[in-house]
Amino acid sequence: MLQMSIDTRAIERRLNSLAKTQLPFAVALGINDVTGQIAAAERTTMGRDLDRPTPFTQRGLSIERASKRKLTGIVRFKPIQADYLATQATGGKRRAKKRAVLVPVGLRVNKYGNLPKNAVKRALARPDTFSGKVRGVAGIYQRPKGGARRGRGGVGAAANTKGLKLLVAYKASVSYRPRLKFVPRAHRLADREIGPAIARRLRLAVQTAR
């Protein structure tokens, strides 16, 4: 999240009376100009940081606009996207919220690198797969052609491990290195653009008010 707040007192001391009356309006518009630029830049460059971000992820950015009574603008990710993007920005571990984090290994993923909807359910419904632990690795496994069919509830599923293919691994947590450069990129753009944006908006406001 990036939050921009402007203290106008130092600016006001350098302005005439007309410009002072227009300043809050100009500052709010300047902030909104820059928050819009930041959001657009982040959507454009997100694909450089992340591996094939989904449209849902790209739509996650939201803007809270400033007003002349509240000279604060915010660019942030919506709660759902922020929840899973936090570790992409700071690094660290994402721990399983339910039973496990599902990590595709030998199962086909979609164009965004994710498991398609119901892919795990479909895989487990096949007669040549089972869910269990093999040589200390828990996950969904596929037997080689001609292998024994699974027993009830997976009993005896891993009796013969030769030729088994790991389709999906069950992980208690997954480690990430920092990749999403949202905050430093937003700060650089804000520092560079906010001054000129306010000056431009103030100039236009004064010209209109005359």
N, C-alpha and C positions, 0 to 999 in steps of 0.2 A: 504494500500500500504506500502511496505517496500522498502526503497532505501538505498543501501550500496555504500558508496564512500570511497576510501582509499587514505590517504596522505602518500606517500612512503618516504618522506624526512628523517624521523627518522630511518627507516629501512636502507636506503642507507648508512648512516654514519657508519654502522656496517659491511658493505660488502666489499669484494675485487672488483677489476675492472670487472672481468668476471661476477660475480654475479650481479653487478649493471646493466650490459647490458641486463641481462636476467630478471631483476626484473619486468618491466612493463608487459611483457608477462605472467610471473608466477602469478602476482597479478590478472590479468584479468581472467586467468583460474581458480584461486582460488575462485574469486567472482562468476564465473559461476557455479563452483561446488556447492557452498553453496546455490545460488539461486535455483538451481535444487533440492537440498535437501529440501529446504523450501517448494517449490511447491508440491513436493511429499508428504511431511509430512502434509501439509494443506489438500490435497485431501483425505488422509487417515483418518484424524481426524475430518474432517468437519461434518461427520455424528454424532459425539459425541455432537457437539454444536447445530446442527440444526435438526429439526424433519423431517427425510426422505428427504434430499435435492435431487432435481431432477438431472438427468444427465446434463441438460443444465446448472444448477448452478455449478455443479462440473467441467464442462468444462470451466468455466469462468475465471480461473486463467491464467494469461499470464506472460511471462518473457521477460524482455529487457536485452539482454546480454551485458557484458562489453567487451571492446577491449583494446589493449595496449595504445591507444590514448585517450580512455575515460574509466577511471577506476571507472565506476559506473554501478551497476546492480540493476534492479528493479523487484520486484514481486508484481503484483497487479491484481485486478479483472477488466475484460473488462467493458466498460461503462454501458452496459445494466444490467449486473449482479450487478455491484457496486451500481447502482441506488436503487435497492430494498434491497441490503444487508447492506447498510449503517446503517439503523436503527437496524439491527440485531447485529451490532458490537458496536454501541454507545448507543442504546436505544433511546427512544423518540417516536414521533408520525409520522406515514405515512399518509399523507392527500390525499384525493381523487384528482386525476388529472382531471377527467371528472365529472361525475355525482355523483358517490359514490364508496366506497370500498365495494366489494361484499364479505360478510362473510357467508360461508355455515353453516347452523344450522341443518336443517332436510333433506337436499339434499345430496345424496351419493357423496363422494369424491373419487378420484383415490388413488392409493397406496402411493402417495407422500403427501396426505392430501390436495390436491387442487381440485377445481372444474374442471371436464373434459371440453374439448373444446366444445362449443355450449351447455353446460348443462343448462345454464340460458335460452337460446333461446328455447330449447326443453321444459323446464318446463313451460314457459309462453304460449306455444302453446297448452297445455293441457286444456280441458274444465273445469277442476275442480280447476284451479289456477287463481290467480289474483295478480297484483302488486298494492300495496297501503299501507296505514298506519292504523294500528290497535292498539288501546290503546297507541298511541304515538310512536309505533315502526314501521318504514317503512321497507318494504321488499316484498318478494314474499310469498304468503300464499296459502295453499291447503285447500279446503273445505272438510268436512267429507262426506262420501258416502251418497248420497241422498240430499246433500245441493243444494241450488239454483245455477244455472249457472250464470256466471258473465254477467254483462251488458256491453254495448258498452263502450270501453275505461275504464272499471273498475268502472263505475258509479254504486253506490249502492252495490259495492263489499263487503264492510265491514258492511253492515246493520245488519247482524246477525253474531256475533263473536264467538258464541259457537262452540267448536270443531275445530276451525281453527288451522292449523299446520304451523308454520313458517319454510319455506324451506331455504330462503336466506335473511339475514338482510342487509339493506343498511346503511352504516356507512360513516359519513363525514371524519372520521379518525380512525386509529387503533393504539393503544399504544403497544410498544414492550419494553421488558427489554433487557439489553445487554446479548447476548448469544454467538455470534461468536467471538472467542478469537484469531482471525487471527494475529493481530498486536503484542500483547505480546508474543504469541507463536513464531512468526517469529523472533522477537528481541532476544529472549532467544537462539534460535538455531543459529542465526547469530553470537552472541557474543561468543558462545561456539566453533563454527566450523571455523570461518574465519581465525584465526591465524594458526591453524594446516593445513588448506587447502592451504594457501599461502606458508607455509614452505615446504610442500610436493611438491607442484608444482615447487618451486624454486630449490629444491634439484634435481629434475628430469631434469629441464632445464639446470642446470649447468653440470650435468653428461653427458647430450647429447651434449652440446657445446664443451666439452673438446676433 
